[in-house]
């Protein structure tokens, strides 16, 4: 037993590819970006924990604080 199904319209319009799908121009691909300048600012990483009532999240907080202190 086989069952084939589909949907569509006889009057469906053909659309052109979106602008992003078209190939880039040669000038755009030839541009080279300059590397980012390294700054001496410290890196700051923020975290958000669901709750500190559960041991799992308490362990995560303690581990992250320990690693952060060691890397300074």
C-alpha positions in Angstrom: 0.0 0.0 0.0 1.4 3.4 -0.9 0.2 6.9 0.0 1.4 10.0 -1.6 0.4 13.5 -0.4 1.5 17.0 -1.2 0.3 20.5 -1.1 0.8 23.4 -3.5 -1.0 25.6 -5.8 -1.3 25.7 -9.6 -1.0 29.4 -9.4 2.1 29.5 -7.2 4.5 32.3 -8.2 8.2 31.7 -8.8 10.4 33.9 -6.6 13.9 35.1 -7.2 16.7 34.0 -4.8 17.2 36.3 -1.8 20.0 38.9 -2.0 22.1 37.0 0.5 21.9 33.8 -1.6 23.4 35.5 -4.7 27.2 35.3 -5.1 29.3 38.1 -3.7 31.0 40.6 -6.0 34.7 40.3 -6.6 35.4 43.6 -4.8 33.6 42.5 -1.7 35.5 39.2 -1.4 38.9 40.9 -2.1 38.6 43.1 0.9 40.8 42.1 3.9 39.9 43.0 7.4 42.5 44.3 9.7 43.3 42.2 12.7 41.8 43.6 15.9 44.2 45.6 18.1 45.1 43.9 21.3 44.1 46.0 24.3 45.5 45.5 27.8 42.0 45.5 29.4 41.2 42.6 31.6 38.7 40.1 30.3 35.5 39.9 32.3 33.1 36.9 32.0 29.7 37.0 33.7 27.6 34.0 34.7 24.1 33.6 35.9 23.1 30.6 38.1 19.6 29.5 38.5 19.7 29.3 42.3 22.2 28.8 45.1 19.9 26.6 47.1 21.1 23.4 45.4 24.5 21.9 45.9 25.1 21.6 42.2 24.9 25.4 41.6 26.9 26.0 44.8 29.7 23.8 43.4 29.6 25.5 40.1 29.9 29.0 41.7 32.8 27.8 43.9 34.7 26.2 41.0 34.3 29.3 38.8 35.5 31.6 41.6 38.5 29.3 42.2 39.5 29.1 38.5 39.1 32.9 38.2 41.3 33.5 41.2 44.0 31.2 39.9 44.1 32.8 36.4 44.7 36.4 37.7 
